[in-house]
Amino acid sequence: MSLRIHTDFRSPRLDYSLDIIFERLLGISVEYVRDSEHPHLCYTQEKIEGLHIRPHGLLGEKGTRTFKESIEFEPFGNSQACFRTEGADCAFDLFAASFFLCSRYEEYWDFYPDEHDRFSARESVLNQADLLQQPLVNQWALWLKDQILKLDQSLKFNTRKFEYISTIDIDQAWKYKHKGLKRNLAGFFRDGFQGKWENFKERWPVLMGLKKDPFFNFEMQDEWHSTYATEVKYFVLLADLGPFDKNIEWEVPAFQKLIKKLHSTAGYELGIHPSYQSNEMGRSQVEAEIKRLYSIIANDVKLSRQHFLMHKFPETYDQLFNLGIREEHSMGYSSHMGFRAGIAAPFPYYDFERECGTDLLLTPFCFMDVTPMHYMGLSLEEAKKECKVLMDRVKQVGGLFVSLWHNESLSESERWKGWRDLYPFMLEQAAKK
């Protein structure tokens, strides 16, 4: 049985919002009906029948305009909401608010970029309202479900259940090995000059096979993933060497062997990790890196996450979509935990030029390994508490909790000493839920 909706107008933006809230989050199909067909929800200026939400106006527009100063969040049930309208059963246009967050409307405005020319959390309306750690769109969807069920208990919702996915970036599969004599000699003298005595003393024993390379910890990861039955996706950097791209050269046989093992033997999903430099070099560089991964795994490459989370709307997403990527994982911040798009679930990329949703699915992450340690300055125990609070919040709304890790952060090396335990703790918490 479909959810019947009556509205004064149809638009791609309304279709997009209804798809996210009802189809993807609440698991019920939507049917547009006339006012005489007893709608469950009335999205009109004047109430006719059913739950009444008055349109704000955003979903009837085209293109983007700046109105940041007019966005105010106010208490709404056990949550907060924006895009207030008056004289309806709901005091806010939740469809316009959901569209604003999920389309990443604010990232099309002028903003002050960070040191990597990225849209930063400090520019986000959610961060400024102290709501970045709230899965608002999920909360709004559940509120709508409760209100509609009061009108018609015969409706069947297939609401999302809590899920966890671990995503791991492989920027450098080895810390020392397989980098060649020139890079290792340069690194050896640099470590000595900078006083990095741990690296200075560790490098040659590792290269001579007397000690294990700390970054190469994939067997340990496999054990954890098997113990907790964890779904894992890896993103592999196959860049040309550059100032921010310090990966192993992609032709190295041992590196290709690792990639094949992760894909074929272990059965993990693999995606490309487009390089930092590709943001300047453009499509040809990203295409070359995708072809490199394809040549190794002999499979189409559908998943992607930007190195350093370098992305811009709409250029990055248009380019990835045109290169065959169908699932993108850059939607989050390294500096802040939480939900960049206000949602704990995958959602489609919205194309403002064509004014429609696309088949490119954006999967947001809400927790990155470096965030509690580097940006928040937390202890390990404090980080575990923050992780649990955020995961509980996602569980309450039946959302998707995605974490972002690196094999480097599991190395117990340099700044990562004492932090390895956070990863299996997170896997255990997810398994319990």
ABEGO torsion letter per residue (X at the ends): XBBBBBBABBBAAAAAAAAAAAAAAAGBBBBBBBAAAGBABBBBABBABEBBBBBAGAAABBEBBBAAAABBBBBBEABBBBGBBBGBABABBAAAAAAAAAAGAAAABBBBBBAAGBBBAAABAAAAAGAAABBAAAAAAAAAAAAAAAABAABBBBBBBBBBBBBBBBABABAABGAEAAAAAAAAAAAAAAGBAAAAAAAAAAAAGABBBAABAAAAAAAAAAAAGBBBBBBBBABBBBAABABBBAABAAAAAAAAAAAAAAGBBBBBBBBAAAAAAEAAAAAAAAAAAAAAAGBBBABBBBBGGBBBOAAAAAAAAAAGBABBAABEBAABBEBAAGBBBBBBBBBAAAGBBBABBBBBBABBAAAAAAAAGBBAAAAAAAAAAAAAAAAAAGBBBBBBBBAAAAAGBEAABGAAAAAAAAAAAAAAX
